[in-house]
Amino acid sequence: MLDKDKIRLVDALSTELNEGNLAIFAGAGFSRSAGFVDWKNLLRPIAEDLDLDVEKEGDLVALAQYHSNANQANRAKLNQLLVTEFCRNLAPTENHKILSRLPISTFWTTNYDKLIETALARSGKIPDVKYTTKQLAVTVRNRDAIVYKMHGDANHASDAVLTRDDYEKYHIKMQPFITALSGDLVSQTFLFVGFSFTDPNLEYILSRVRISYANDQRQHYCILRRVARGEKEEQADFEYRQRKEQLFGVELLRVGIKVTYVDEFSEITAILRQLENKFKMRTVFISGAAHEYTPWAQKEAENAIYRLSREINKRNYRVVSGFGLGVGSAVIAGVLEQTVLDGGKLGEDKLLLRPFPQSATGDRPLSELWSEYRRTMIAHAGIGLFVFGNKLVDGKVVLSNGMEEEYRIAKANGLFIIPIGITGYVAQEIWEEVISEFTEANYPNGKKILESLKLLGSSDTKIEKVGEIVLEILKLL
């Protein structure tokens, strides 16, 4: 369970995410758990060449410069270290995967690796990577996210920002990056992760933004690991570091960055997972198939589904649907009409449709393609709504095996399941299972939620009341 500070952070980030304002700034610590070295271990061989102890060096940028000076500005060994350490084909971490799945379109990083762009690509997105000023003037077609690598890329190590010379010339050589980041800091809300805030370039930019906007600067957030006492550390030394931590937190507030502390890096993953779950809970997956609508007339049942979809959209939920037989058209009509009434534009932020392919392509059987479509659809949602669930096979009405599969996938993905049991068929079977397995203690409003779920399977419930009950469950969640 997250404590109050972390819950507040998730709530704040969730608001910015839903409004399309959230951006990420990733530092070296964000890549460390993937297997990449930190700055200290990267420069350890450099320190040894200079007969220095890297553990005693606080200014690692200066250490890199010392090596360059000692070799008459030849940084070949530094470049080789970058290539050797950061061109390894390591897999993105869980944190990278979570962020890549969220609708975040702006990433900044001081890292040289490719974890961010790799995670985005594996999530089916198109990243537009920028690590030279010339790339800023070119746009990748249909891009989903921009990845600004302000210190360069490991595959172009000779141009990477490493030494004090590089930092001192940055505002001249890379001025367009400073301008771009300054603009993003004003227009977007950043979450800083894996960052130590000792980067001189970032300090320069943050100070300029603070001076320009004074008390009107945008609120940003960061997650830092709280100082922990070393095994042999004296209490006085530990308390000294704690005091510096407190002062540093106040200093970050001065430049508009609010700190949330964690004791372990694994807590960052818990925070990001909660953020993803909270975002997904604004998306409702509607699963249904109906050849017959007994005991209601087809028009009556379709109107009920239409009204429910419309009301869900009206409350700013996104709807995901696979265009199920006898259900999909009513879902689309409801969402479309409410979107038009609101003066909005129908896009994937309102309705995500995944019509199923009707013929196999290549060597993959149709059933396999359908299963993949279902997994892809359901991955977007946090709530699953199930209605009816029958189809016609050889002249007989049978249970829909596709809807059964969608339920199993939704359950495995942790979706909150809302089955409308009174519609019968597969929906009734799901309702019986949900009621038998429901645990009130898992939800703050568990008792009231269970009461509403029971109404969805009660023979006394009229179909025109279904929408009202479902909306009450969404509200309670």
Order of alpha helices (4+ residues) and beta strands (2+ residues): alpha-beta-alpha-alpha-alpha-alpha-alpha-alpha-beta-alpha-beta-beta-alpha-alpha-beta-alpha-beta-alpha-beta-alpha-beta-alpha-beta-alpha-beta-alpha-beta-beta-beta-alpha-beta-alpha-alpha-alpha
